[in-house]
Amino acid sequence: MEVSRRTFIKTTLIGGAGVSVFGFSLGPVYAQTQGLKIERTTETRSICPYCSVSCGVIIHTLGDKAKNAVPQVVHVEGDPDAPINRGTLCPKGASLEQEIVNERRLTKPQVRRPGSAQWDDISWDQAIEEIARWTKKARCHVHRERSEWIHGQSFGNNRLDRRLHRHK
């Protein structure tokens, strides 16, 4: 027997309507499978790191809390109690689990020194110190330039700057 596309669609629609009339719903089956997946996990509430909306997420980890055991993330879902997203996640937030379990994910800070073609691993303390040093250097440089410009102490090679300074 050869089934045409039209016959297949008709049969599928009639069968689906008949199943829904008799009260068969897939909702409880789906809820049961979700319960089995996260039954023995530990829930941790967090914030999605991707944008400034700060959607609430629940991260389910599997593993005992022994000293040397590393918990494994098995499921990430939206937090229904979060007032911002009310349990929904955008595609980036839904892919958060893949970001966490990716074997190429960086777990240590890295730095590429001037003139070098490779990234070197550094400690967290060293990374924080370098960030603080460079931030302070940039802030002091901008503050000094702004102060000199406001107070008229230093002018560059610009002719307009010199003329304005002369006529003050």
Buried (B, 14 or more C-beta within 10 A) or exposed (E): EEEEEEEEEEEEEEEEEEEEEEEEEEEEEEEEEEEEEBEEBEEEEEBBEBEEEEBBBBBBBBBEEEEEEEBEBBBBBBBEEBEEBEBBBBEEBBEBBEBEEEEEEEEEBEEEEEEEEEEEEBEEEEBEEEEEEEEEEEEEEEEEEEEEEEEEEEBEEEEEBEEEEEEE
